[in-house]
Amino acid sequence: MKKESQAHQLNLIFLPYLSPGHLNPMVDTARLFARHGASVTIITTHANALTFQRAIESDFKCGYHIRTQLLPFPSAQLGLPDGAENIKDGTSLEMLQKISYGMSMLQGQIELQIHDLQPDCLVTALLYPWTVELAAKLGIPRIYFYSASYFAGCAIHLIRKHKPHERLGSDTQKFSIPGLPHNIEMTTLQLEEWERTNEEFTDLMNAVYESESKSYGTLCNSFHELEDDYELLYQRTKGIKCGSVGPVSAWANRSDEERTNRGHNEELAQESEWLNWLNSRKNESVLYVSFGSLTRLSHAQIVEIANGLENSSHSFIWVVLKKG
């Protein structure tokens, strides 16, 4: 007979957005919660699960309560190639729109699965604002995962609140972002297009930011020692609970076996060479350049960037996306 005082195992559902910058750290955060005793289910599609399934199976074999719940992506229905289930797979604007629409088509299936699983808490991507209402219906907290920095979140919030760019004479005139601990200047042209103009994506982002204030809290892929001022400001301006869980991917994949499970075999062979070279450089002398997994640079752009880096008189590490 179980003791009445025995603690209830927390049952969590993680619902990541299907883009590498959201999916990877959110999956690693789910693994972190499982390693601390929670029962975790990650809802995603077949092709996206392939990128991290070995890591999940390895954690499960170690005794952690973690699994994936798979959804069929409507690729054939949308005329997409098999396996095109992530924003990074979009090679044209038309393809990106189809993948995004396919993600919205999954909402009904996701809601049914979440109802069946009866979680204690729902951890979702910020870009799924509809999960606020779903969590409210189920009577459970909705926590959104924020994959960017506290600084970025504060800057966006204060620009949207005070709209300093709307009082300028031109798009190239600089303005300071009000309310930040540091003076940060930018121009209207540096804002996202959906923020500068009223377009279809603007409506989605308005819903996204409205859902923030209705959430129980947020998990941010950052840490206090890096962003202490902005961590406190984020919590004050949003008025919700904030949990700093970063850098989650460095933590969750710190061993060679864990990195192999996430498909980083080739990098492992070269890592010691990179680190030895980096450690031989002076502090704050190396430029790190990365445009992320979604940016597609033309050959001419790559050549220009390479020339600029070589002429900078600085050592640099440049992460370049593989073709194919």
Buried (B, 14 or more C-beta within 10 A) or exposed (E): EEEEEEEEEBBBBBBBBBBBBBBBBBBBBBBBBBBEEBBBBBBBBBBBBEBBBBBBBBBBEEEBBBBBBBBEBBBEEBEBEEBBBBBBBBEEEEBBEBBBEBBEBBEEEBBEBBEEBEBBBBBBBBBBBBBBEBBEEBEBBBBBBBBBBBBBBBBBBBBEEBEBBEEEEEEEEEBEBEBBEEEBEBBBEEBEEBBBEEEEBBEBBBBBBEBBEBBBBBBBBBBEEBBEEBBBBBBEBBEBEBEBBBBBBEBBBEEEEBBBBBEBEEEEEEEEEEEEEEEEEEEEEEEEEEBEBBEEEEEEEEEEBBEEBEEEEEBBBEEEEEEE
